[in-house]
Amino acid sequence: MKNKNNSQETFLQRNVQMMISSVVNKNKQKIVYVMFTEDEKKVEIRIPDFVVIKNNGFSKERIDNLVVYCKVNKEQLLKRASKISIMDAFLEKH
């Protein structure tokens, strides 16, 4: 497992965009979906169990790096997701 700095450097060195869902309550558990895109590639990771839901074009090594990024930044990602309003996102308000 890479340390926090290496994971963030790897993430930032590429043109990767990240989208975070709002918090979804499923079976009494809070779940957040994080999607990473790079050109035509897309991968979706579910937090808190860090399961890859969908992958379209990312290598296993790259996915492993993104999962590490999610693990290292889990609390920050959950905090950001908790601030997302579904209605504002639907209406494209920021």
Sine and cosine of phi, psi and omega as CSV:
sin_phi,cos_phi,sin_psi,cos_psi,sin_omega,cos_omega
0.00,0.00,0.71,-0.70,0.00,-1.00
-0.99,0.15,0.44,-0.90,0.04,-1.00
-0.98,0.21,0.13,-0.99,-0.10,-0.99
-0.84,0.54,-0.73,0.69,-0.06,-1.00
-0.90,0.43,-0.70,0.72,0.01,-1.00
-0.89,0.45,-0.65,0.76,0.00,-1.00
-0.89,0.45,-0.71,0.71,0.00,-1.00
-0.93,0.38,-0.63,0.78,0.02,-1.00
-0.89,0.46,-0.69,0.72,0.02,-1.00
-0.87,0.49,-0.68,0.73,-0.01,-1.00
-0.90,0.44,-0.68,0.73,-0.09,-1.00
-0.98,0.19,-0.32,0.95,-0.05,-1.00
-0.95,0.31,-0.31,0.95,-0.04,-1.00
-0.93,-0.37,0.22,-0.97,0.01,-1.00
-1.00,0.06,0.92,0.39,-0.03,-1.00
-0.98,-0.21,0.75,-0.66,0.08,-1.00
-0.95,-0.30,0.55,-0.84,-0.04,-1.00
-0.82,-0.58,0.69,-0.72,0.10,-1.00
-0.83,-0.56,0.65,-0.76,-0.03,-1.00
-0.86,-0.51,0.70,-0.71,0.07,-1.00
-0.98,0.18,0.22,-0.98,0.20,-0.98
-0.96,0.29,0.15,-0.99,0.01,-1.00
-0.95,0.31,0.75,-0.67,0.03,-1.00
-0.93,-0.37,0.77,-0.63,0.07,-1.00
-1.00,-0.08,0.88,-0.47,-0.02,-1.00
-0.69,-0.72,0.85,-0.53,-0.03,-1.00
0.80,0.61,0.70,0.71,0.02,-1.00
0.89,0.45,0.37,0.93,0.04,-1.00
-0.84,-0.55,0.64,-0.77,0.05,-1.00
-1.00,0.06,0.82,-0.57,-0.06,-1.00
-0.82,-0.57,0.62,-0.79,0.08,-1.00
-0.78,-0.63,0.66,-0.75,0.05,-1.00
-0.95,-0.30,0.75,-0.67,0.01,-1.00
-0.87,-0.49,0.82,-0.57,0.02,-1.00
-0.92,-0.38,0.75,-0.66,0.08,-1.00
-0.93,-0.36,0.70,-0.71,0.06,-1.00
-0.79,-0.61,0.58,-0.81,0.07,-1.00
-0.55,-0.84,0.94,-0.34,-0.12,-0.99
0.83,0.56,-0.88,-0.48,-0.01,-1.00
-1.00,-0.07,-0.05,1.00,-0.04,-1.00
-0.99,0.11,0.58,-0.82,0.04,-1.00
-0.58,-0.81,0.63,-0.78,0.13,-0.99
-0.62,-0.79,0.66,-0.76,0.01,-1.00
-0.87,-0.49,0.79,-0.62,-0.05,-1.00
-0.87,-0.50,0.71,-0.70,0.01,-1.00
-0.99,-0.13,0.74,-0.67,0.07,-1.00
-0.93,-0.36,0.71,-0.70,0.48,0.88
-0.98,-0.21,-0.03,1.00,-0.06,-1.00
-1.00,-0.05,-0.08,1.00,0.09,-1.00
0.86,0.52,0.61,0.79,0.06,-1.00
-1.00,0.08,0.69,-0.73,0.09,-1.00
-0.99,0.15,0.90,-0.43,-0.05,-1.00
-0.99,0.12,-0.70,0.71,-0.02,-1.00
-0.62,-0.79,0.56,-0.83,0.11,-0.99
-0.60,-0.80,0.77,-0.64,0.05,-1.00
-0.73,-0.68,0.99,0.13,0.16,-0.99
0.95,-0.31,-0.23,0.97,0.02,-1.00
-0.98,0.18,0.62,-0.79,0.06,-1.00
-0.96,0.28,0.32,-0.95,0.04,-1.00
-0.86,0.51,-0.66,0.75,0.01,-1.00
-0.88,0.48,-0.69,0.73,-0.01,-1.00
-0.92,0.40,-0.66,0.76,0.04,-1.00
-0.89,0.45,-0.68,0.73,0.03,-1.00
-0.84,0.54,-0.66,0.75,0.03,-1.00
-0.90,0.44,-0.65,0.76,-0.01,-1.00
-0.94,0.34,-0.58,0.81,0.07,-1.00
-0.90,0.43,-0.68,0.74,0.05,-1.00
-0.88,0.48,-0.67,0.74,0.05,-1.00
-0.84,0.54,-0.71,0.71,0.00,-1.00
-0.90,0.43,-0.65,0.76,0.00,-1.00
-0.90,0.43,-0.72,0.70,-0.03,-1.00
-0.91,0.42,-0.57,0.82,-0.08,-1.00
-0.95,-0.30,0.36,0.93,-0.09,-1.00
-0.80,0.60,-0.78,0.62,-0.06,-1.00
-0.88,0.47,-0.67,0.75,0.03,-1.00
-0.91,0.42,-0.67,0.74,0.00,-1.00
-0.91,0.42,-0.67,0.74,0.03,-1.00
-0.90,0.43,-0.63,0.77,0.01,-1.00
-0.90,0.44,-0.69,0.72,0.03,-1.00
-0.89,0.46,-0.67,0.74,-0.01,-1.00
-0.90,0.44,-0.58,0.81,-0.02,-1.00
-0.93,0.37,-0.31,0.95,0.00,-1.00
-1.00,-0.04,-0.07,1.00,-0.03,-1.00
-0.99,0.13,0.80,-0.60,0.08,-1.00
-0.99,-0.10,0.84,-0.55,0.00,-1.00
-0.86,0.51,-0.67,0.74,-0.03,-1.00
-0.92,0.40,-0.69,0.72,0.03,-1.00
-0.89,0.46,-0.66,0.75,0.02,-1.00
-0.90,0.44,-0.65,0.76,0.02,-1.00
-0.89,0.45,-0.64,0.77,0.00,-1.00
-1.00,0.04,0.03,1.00,0.01,-1.00
0.87,0.49,0.67,0.74,0.09,-1.00
-0.99,-0.11,0.56,-0.83,0.01,-1.00
-0.79,-0.61,0.00,0.00,0.00,0.00
